[in-house]
Amino acid sequence: MSELLGGLAADPAGAAYAVAAVLVAGLVRGFTGFGMSAVIVLALSMTLPPAEVVPMALLMEIAASARMLPGAWKDVDWTYARGLLVGSAAGIPAGVALLVYVPAGPMRIALSIFVLITTALLFGGFRFRGRPDTRWGYGFGLLAGVANGAASFGGQLTALFLLSTPIAAAAARATLIFLAIVTSVYGTAMAHLGGLLGVQELVRAGLLVIPMALGIAAGERHFLKAAPETYRRTALGLLVALAASGLIRAALG
């Protein structure tokens, strides 16, 4: 296994590290409905080039969503899902264009600070008093698309928007699961066209899908037992952790 995992190191410790990281990422995904690829990329980029990790993470996101979506389908908020997808599709080209003028590091710092500030407001009790107009979905989708195209940061902004609305925890989680499979399929296609998706990435994803599935199953069990406010606090805590990790990653270069 360690040989197939390549740069993780040719010993059992390297393989064990990858398995543990993916198990935790699956647990996070099973409970919150988002954040798995961010955890995988942050953890495995310490031992592998990001260009090899990101396509593998996208493949695993597709597998995770395919596993979780049937059970969550009935709870998807289609009004927000459509708005976020349309806005994101419009924003991604603008985000990619920004890469010409703004390096990914400063962009990630700005987005991480934005997420930290807005998450602090949500922790402090801020929420939309009623269901926000669908234009908010298009607007946040556009912002998430720009963030995704410029710094692969769109998922955090989408989660931030849904957590600020009065929709149920199950609806927020299900909508994030649906959005993840659509954006991951798109990202995987782009990775393939860019020559970043090969046999090695397929083999790694195939090997690590087992601990991922175990983590997801455990996370789903915890979600079913959790109170809605527990879900919200956990998801907001994850956003803080990912934003802080983004700042550290950008600072380290």
C-alpha positions as CSV (number, residue, x, y, z in Angstrom):
1,M,0.0,0.0,0.0
2,S,2.8,2.5,0.9
3,E,4.4,1.9,-2.5
4,L,1.2,2.8,-4.3
5,L,0.8,5.9,-2.1
6,G,4.2,7.0,-3.4
7,G,5.5,10.2,-1.8
8,L,3.8,9.4,1.5
9,A,6.9,7.3,2.3
10,A,7.8,3.8,1.6
11,D,7.0,2.5,5.1
12,P,3.9,1.6,7.1
13,A,4.0,4.9,9.0
14,G,3.4,6.8,5.8
15,A,0.5,4.7,4.8
16,A,-1.0,4.8,8.4
17,Y,-0.7,8.6,8.3
18,A,-2.7,8.8,5.0
19,V,-5.4,6.4,6.4
20,A,-5.7,8.3,9.6
21,A,-6.0,11.7,7.8
22,V,-8.7,10.3,5.4
23,L,-10.6,8.6,8.3
24,V,-10.8,12.0,10.1
25,A,-11.8,13.8,6.9
26,G,-14.6,11.2,6.3
27,L,-15.8,11.7,9.9
28,V,-16.0,15.5,9.3
29,R,-17.8,15.0,6.0
30,G,-20.3,12.5,7.4
31,F,-21.3,14.9,10.2
32,T,-21.2,18.3,8.5
33,G,-21.6,17.5,4.8
34,F,-18.6,19.5,3.8
35,G,-14.9,20.0,4.5
36,M,-13.5,16.6,3.5
37,S,-11.4,17.7,0.6
38,A,-10.0,20.6,2.5
39,V,-8.9,18.3,5.3
40,I,-7.4,15.8,2.9
41,V,-5.5,18.5,0.9
42,L,-4.2,20.2,4.1
43,A,-3.0,16.9,5.6
44,L,-1.6,15.0,2.6
45,S,0.0,18.1,1.0
46,M,2.6,17.8,3.8
47,T,3.9,14.6,2.1
48,L,2.7,14.9,-1.5
49,P,2.6,17.7,-4.1
50,P,-0.7,19.5,-4.0
51,A,-1.1,18.8,-7.8
52,E,-1.3,15.1,-6.9
53,V,-3.5,15.5,-3.8
54,V,-6.2,17.7,-5.2
55,P,-7.4,15.4,-8.1
56,M,-7.4,12.5,-5.6
57,A,-9.5,14.5,-3.1
58,L,-11.9,15.4,-5.9
59,L,-12.4,11.7,-6.8
60,M,-13.0,10.9,-3.1
61,E,-15.5,13.8,-2.8
62,I,-17.5,12.3,-5.7
63,A,-17.5,8.9,-4.0
64,A,-18.5,10.5,-0.7
65,S,-21.4,12.4,-2.2
66,A,-22.6,9.4,-4.2
67,R,-22.6,7.4,-0.9
68,M,-24.4,10.2,1.1
69,L,-26.7,11.9,-1.4
70,P,-29.5,9.2,-1.7
71,G,-30.2,9.5,2.1
72,A,-30.0,13.3,2.0
73,W,-31.8,14.0,-1.3
74,K,-35.2,14.6,0.2
75,D,-33.8,17.4,2.5
76,V,-32.0,19.4,-0.3
77,D,-33.2,23.0,-0.4
78,W,-33.5,23.2,-4.2
79,T,-34.1,27.0,-4.3
80,Y,-30.8,27.8,-2.6
81,A,-29.0,24.9,-4.4
82,R,-30.0,26.3,-7.8
83,G,-29.1,29.9,-6.9
84,L,-25.7,28.8,-5.5
85,L,-24.9,26.7,-8.5
86,V,-25.8,29.4,-11.1
87,G,-24.0,32.0,-9.2
88,S,-20.9,29.8,-8.8
89,A,-20.9,28.9,-12.5
90,A,-20.9,32.6,-13.3
91,G,-18.2,33.5,-10.7
92,I,-15.6,30.8,-11.4
93,P,-14.3,32.3,-14.7
94,A,-13.9,35.7,-12.9
95,G,-12.0,34.0,-10.1
96,V,-9.7,32.3,-12.6
97,A,-9.1,35.6,-14.3
98,L,-8.2,37.2,-10.9
99,L,-5.3,34.7,-10.8
100,V,-3.6,36.8,-13.5
101,Y,-3.6,39.9,-11.2
102,V,-3.8,38.5,-7.6
103,P,-1.6,35.6,-6.4
104,A,-3.4,32.7,-4.7
105,G,-1.6,33.4,-1.4
106,P,-3.0,36.9,-0.8
107,M,-6.4,35.9,-2.1
108,R,-6.5,33.0,0.4
109,I,-5.5,35.3,3.2
110,A,-8.3,37.8,2.4
111,L,-10.9,35.0,2.1
112,S,-9.7,33.4,5.4
113,I,-10.0,36.7,7.2
114,F,-13.5,37.2,5.8
115,V,-14.6,33.7,6.9
116,L,-13.2,34.3,10.4
117,I,-14.9,37.6,10.8
118,T,-18.3,36.4,9.5
119,T,-18.1,33.1,11.5
120,A,-17.4,35.2,14.6
121,L,-20.6,37.1,13.9
122,L,-22.6,33.8,13.5
123,F,-21.1,32.5,16.7
124,G,-22.3,35.7,18.3
125,G,-25.8,35.0,17.3
126,F,-26.2,36.7,13.9
127,R,-28.7,35.0,11.5
128,F,-31.1,36.2,8.9
129,R,-34.4,36.8,10.7
130,G,-36.4,35.2,8.0
131,R,-35.6,33.2,4.9
132,P,-33.4,35.4,2.8
133,D,-34.5,36.2,-0.7
134,T,-33.2,33.9,-3.5
135,R,-31.0,36.8,-4.7
136,W,-28.8,36.1,-1.7
137,G,-28.2,32.6,-3.0
138,Y,-27.2,33.9,-6.4
139,G,-25.0,36.6,-4.8
140,F,-23.2,34.2,-2.4
141,G,-22.9,31.6,-5.2
142,L,-21.2,34.3,-7.3
143,L,-18.8,35.1,-4.5
144,A,-18.2,31.4,-3.8
145,G,-17.5,30.9,-7.5
146,V,-14.9,33.7,-7.6
147,A,-13.3,32.3,-4.4
148,N,-13.3,28.8,-5.9
149,G,-11.7,29.9,-9.2
150,A,-9.1,32.1,-7.5
151,A,-8.1,30.0,-4.5
152,S,-10.2,26.8,-4.3
153,F,-12.1,28.3,-1.3
154,G,-15.7,28.3,-2.5
155,G,-17.1,25.5,-0.3
156,Q,-16.4,27.4,2.9
157,L,-18.4,30.5,1.7
158,T,-21.3,28.3,0.6
159,A,-21.4,26.7,4.0
160,L,-21.2,30.1,5.7
161,F,-24.3,31.3,3.8
162,L,-26.4,28.2,4.5
163,L,-25.5,28.3,8.2
164,S,-26.7,32.0,8.4
165,T,-30.2,31.1,7.1
166,P,-33.0,29.6,9.2
167,I,-33.2,26.4,7.2
168,A,-33.0,23.1,9.2
169,A,-29.6,21.5,9.9
170,A,-30.6,18.5,7.7
171,A,-31.4,20.9,4.8
172,A,-28.2,22.8,5.1
173,R,-26.2,19.5,5.2
174,A,-28.1,17.9,2.3
175,T,-27.7,21.0,0.2
176,L,-23.9,21.1,0.8
177,I,-23.7,17.4,-0.1
178,F,-25.5,18.0,-3.4
179,L,-23.4,21.0,-4.3
180,A,-20.2,19.0,-3.5
181,I,-20.9,16.3,-6.0
182,V,-21.7,18.8,-8.8
183,T,-18.6,21.0,-8.2
184,S,-16.4,17.9,-7.7
185,V,-17.4,16.3,-11.0
186,Y,-16.7,19.7,-12.7
187,G,-13.3,20.0,-10.9
188,T,-12.4,16.4,-11.8
189,A,-13.2,17.0,-15.4
190,M,-11.0,20.1,-15.4
191,A,-8.2,18.1,-13.7
192,H,-8.4,15.4,-16.3
193,L,-8.3,17.9,-19.2
194,G,-5.3,19.5,-17.5
195,G,-3.4,16.2,-17.3
196,L,-3.5,16.0,-13.5
197,L,-5.6,12.9,-13.2
198,G,-3.8,9.6,-13.9
199,V,-3.6,6.0,-12.8
200,Q,-1.6,6.9,-9.6
201,E,-4.4,9.2,-8.4
202,L,-7.1,6.7,-9.2
203,V,-5.2,4.0,-7.3
204,R,-4.6,6.2,-4.3
205,A,-8.3,7.3,-4.2
206,G,-9.4,3.7,-4.5
207,L,-7.2,2.5,-1.6
208,L,-8.2,5.3,0.7
209,V,-12.0,5.1,-0.1
210,I,-12.3,2.4,2.6
211,P,-11.2,4.5,5.6
212,M,-13.1,7.4,4.1
213,A,-16.3,5.3,4.0
214,L,-15.8,4.2,7.6
215,G,-15.3,7.8,8.7
216,I,-18.4,8.9,6.9
217,A,-20.5,6.2,8.5
218,A,-19.4,7.2,11.9
219,G,-20.0,10.9,11.2
220,E,-23.5,10.1,9.9
221,R,-24.4,8.2,13.1
222,H,-23.3,11.2,15.2
223,F,-25.3,13.6,13.0
224,L,-28.5,11.6,13.4
225,K,-28.1,11.8,17.2
226,A,-27.0,15.4,17.4
227,A,-29.2,18.4,18.1
228,P,-29.5,21.0,15.4
229,E,-27.5,23.6,17.4
230,T,-24.8,21.0,17.9
231,Y,-24.5,20.6,14.1
232,R,-24.4,24.4,13.7
233,R,-21.7,24.9,16.3
234,T,-19.6,22.0,14.9
235,A,-19.9,23.3,11.4
236,L,-18.9,26.8,12.4
237,G,-16.0,25.5,14.4
238,L,-14.8,23.6,11.3
239,L,-15.1,26.8,9.3
240,V,-12.8,28.6,11.8
241,A,-10.3,25.7,11.7
242,L,-10.2,25.7,7.9
243,A,-9.9,29.5,7.7
244,A,-7.1,29.5,10.3
245,S,-5.4,26.7,8.3
246,G,-5.7,28.8,5.2
247,L,-4.0,31.7,6.9
248,I,-1.1,29.5,8.1
249,R,-0.7,27.8,4.7
250,A,-0.6,31.2,3.0
251,A,1.9,32.5,5.6
252,L,4.2,29.5,5.1
253,G,4.2,30.1,1.4
